[in-house]
Amino acid sequence: MKTDGTDAAIREFLRKADRAYSEHESGYANADATLRRLQDHIRQLETAVEDETEERLLR
């Protein structure tokens, strides 16, 4: 079950991923740089979800 924190993390990830993709499509970033940014955003999302899960378990 998703919570507000997880929902916010997902929305933030999608916003950042969309921006990275748009910058690549517009020619502002090459493929390698775009993939690195997406990997960073994925890690941030994973961390946010893990933190939220841990927080729920501690309640």
N, C-alpha and C positions, 0 to 999 in steps of 0.2 A: 504494500500500500504506500503510495507516494504521500509526502507531506509538503507543506508550504515551502520548506527549505529545499527539498528535492525538486519541486516544481520550478522554483526560482533558478536553481542551478541548471536545469534543463533549458529553460528559456534563455539564460545567459549563454550557454554553450551554443544553442542554435543561432543566436544573434552573432556571436563571434565567428562561428563556422561559416555563416552566410557572408559575413564581411570578408573573410579570408578568400572564399571562393570568388566573390565579386571582384576583389582586387586582382586575383589571378586572371580572371576572364577579361578584365580591362587592360591587362598588360602591365600592371604595377608590381607584380610579384611573379617570380618564376615558380615552376612546379615544386622544386626542392624546398624553397622557402615556405610555400603554401603548405606542403605536407608537414614540415616541422611545426608550423603554427597550429595546424589541426591536431597534431600529436600532443602539443602542449595543452590545447583546449580539452582534449579527451582526458588527459591526466587530471586537469583541474576538475572536470566533471566527476571522474571516478573518486577523487578525494572528497568532494562535497557529498557525494552519495554515501561513501564509507563513513564520513563524520556524522552524517544524519542518522545512519543506521546505528552507529555506536551510541549516539546520544539517546536514541529511542530505547536501546537495550538497557541503558543505565537508569531509565525512569522507573 
